[in-house]
Amino acid sequence: MKEVNISKDIINIGASDKDLKLFESQYVLKNGMSYNSYIIKDEKIAILDTIDEGVTEEWLSNLEEVLNGNKPDYLIVSHMEPDHAYNIGLLAKKYPEMKIVGNSFTFNILANFFPMDITERKVMVKEGDILDLGKHKLQFFMAPMVHWPEVMVTYEQTEKILFSADAFGKFGSLDAEEEWLPEARRYYIGIVGKYGMQVQALLNKAATLDIKMICPLHGPILKENLGYYIDKYKTWSSYEPEEEGVFIACSSIYGNTLKAAENMAEILKKQGEKNVILADLTRDDWAEAVANAFKYSKLIIAASSYNAGLFPPMEHFLGRLKERNYQKRTVGIIENGSWAPSAGKCMKNILTQMKDINIVEPMVTIKSTMKEGNIAEMKKLAEEIL
């Protein structure tokens, strides 16, 4: 196996699925996906989480090579989602004396996936409990709704390592040559974004610990400049923008609304805005568009009317923002409709259901194609939103 040594006694026995194109059957993957699983070798041997179905064989090979004929004493289950828990049943059958460690919610959900009797093997832990492996001491902290109710993180006290479950993860295989931030942001906003309050609670717990390393269930091990990653999580979980700038999200049927959005972008740049980003919701990755809406301080939405309502790509986009508690933003609106424009009213209705959204005037209404009067309105909208 290609070992990923965390330390002398701790090894990542996980694997990457480079052929996977969709995560959770909805998020487009550019460079596959990594699934981390850890083993701690001590007087007692502990495995921290299993792995996704698609990479089972590689994971089993890694596990058996590291065990080298020994048997694990414990399986720590930090999260019951199938991309980490798929092989619990297999492992329990393979090592019948192995204890399974989790909290009360863990075992409730585990019974739904694996109808097996583990009464004599169950080790129930609660907040602050410690599992002694010998040199290594594992302390457990509950992290409910980050992003399932049973989630818990594990702090290894000797080497000061936080095994953070899905927190601090990212899309992409372990050997993907890419920056951490863009795919970590897209992952966080997509997977965890709804649960900012719960993430804040976990960050408050983490602040009481001396953490030298973060080991997530997805993505690279974080060993240096941990404050950078933690600060990103503080920003994301508080719903504050990362950067000043304007993100324009457009859904256009025949291209006329897109032309107006492109013209809006040029007007903003001429008025001095350096950060202007435009996404075509009919073609671009929706999850990246949602992440960019959270990244920047201002949003302009431009959409066509459709069936006396709103063109579906924009309706989907705004629904995803609402689902993730989008808030604390300034928003401008451009609508298009050939005879009875309806998109603007629909977009306003969705936005007013969100918290702390400042909708600026004027709302620009285009009848089929952009006219000189529309350009004057867009210049006024640019002035107001900036």
C-alpha positions, 0 to 999 in steps of 0.5 A: 500500500501507499502509506500515509503516515500521520505519525509513527503510530497513526496511519491513514488507510483510506483511499481515493475514488478518482472515477467518481463523478458525483458526490451524494449523487448531486455534487459534480467532482472535478478530481474524484473524492478521497475517503480517509480512515485511520488506524492507531497502533498501540497496546490496543488497536483502534480503527477510526471509521470505515470507507465508501463502498466504491473503494472497499477493496483498496481499504481492506488491503491497506488495513490488513497490511497495517494490521500485519496479522493483528486484530483491531480492538475498537472501531470508532464510528464518528459518522454513520453516512454510508461514504464512511460507514458502509463497511461497518458490517463487513468489519464487524463480521471479520473481527467478531471480538472488535468493540464498536464505539459510538454515542446513543445516536450512532447506535440508533442509526447503525441499527437502521443500516446493519440489523445485527446484534452488537449488544456485547460489543457496544461501547457507548460514549458521551461528551468528554469521555476518554478511551485509553489505548495505552500511550494514546488517549482518545477523547470524544466531543459531540458535534450534532448536525455537523452534519448528521445528529450522531456526529462526534469528533475524536481528540487524541490527547498525546499527539494533539490530533483532532479527528474532525469527521466531515469538518474541514473536508474537501472535494477531490482525491488526495493527490489532486493538484489543487488549492484547498480553499475552492473545493473546501468552500464548495464542500462546506457550503454544499454539505454543511452550510445549513448548520452554521450554529452547530459548526460554531458550537464545535469551533467553541469546543475545539478552541479549548483544545491544543490542536497540532493537526486536523485529520478530516474524513475527506481531503488532506491532513492539515498540519500547518497554519491551522488558524487559516482553516479555522478562520475560514470555518468561522467566517462560513459558519457565521454567514459573513462574506469572505470578500467584497465583490459582486456575484451575478447569477443568471438564468437565460433561455435564449441568451437575451437575459445573459447579454443583460447580465454580461452588460451589468458586469461591465457597468459594475467594473466601469464603476470601480468594482474589481471583483465581479464574477458571472455564472450562467446557471443553465450551464455552470456548476450550481454548487459552485454558484451557490458557494460564490454567492456565499463568498461575495458580499453582494449578489445580482440575480438575472432571470427570465420569466417562465410559465408565469413564474420563474425560469427553473435554473434560478428557482433551483439556485435560490432554493439552494441558497434558502436551504443553506440559510443565505443571509447578510447580503445586498441583492439586486434584481434583473428580470426579463419577460416578453409580455408579462414579466413575472420573474422579479416578483418570484425572486423577491418572494423567495428572497424575502423568506431569507434573513437579513437580505437587503434588496436594492432598487431599482429592479430592472425589467427587460422586455425580450431584449435590452434597450437603452432605457434598461442600460440606464436602469442598470447603471442606477442599480450598479450605483445603488448596490455599490 
